[in-house]
Amino acid sequence: MTSSGFPRVHIATDHAGMELSAHLVSHLRAKGYDVIDHGPQAYDALDDYPSYCINAARAVVADQEAGTDALGIVLGGSGNGEQIAANKVKGVRAALAWNLSTATLARNHNDANVVAVGGRQHSVEEATAIIEAFLAEPFSNDERHVRRIGKIAAYERTGEVID
């Protein structure tokens, strides 16, 4: 945890999620989260979101490796491309969440460290609730989930599938 008792939050978006991103940055900071905005800073309908999402995901991993509790949020029209981009970063487990259940299960079962949400798929209120659920949910540390995550991480390191 950061000094506020909340994890640091790294956020990035594409043009379709800019309104939601601006709301979340303000809303989460007001709640006490240390929010770092990885952009973009200006609307461009032709933007290329991968760099923003990859930079946010890299920052989550760097913070976690340094011992800082951190999570990430990537936003887009659907959230799919943003999730794919974030998942290219070694050590990231980005989950597309479309309701409260998928948000909490991503953290509880998969120890996801980045959540992707489609800004065009939800109202601001719905998306905020999904993200708050993700940020608040702890990982279960259940042995079966730890084992499964370990197998994914081993594949990421070695390229070998473990049964």
Secondary structure, DSSP 8 states (H G I E B T S, - for coil): --TTSS-EEEEEE-GGGHHHHHHHHHHHHHHT--EEE-S-SS--TT--THHHHHHHHHHHHHHHHTT--EEEEEEESSSHHHHHHHHTSTT--EEE--SHHHHHHHHHTT--SEEEEETTTS-HHHHHHHHHHHHH------HHHHHHHHHHHHHHHHS----
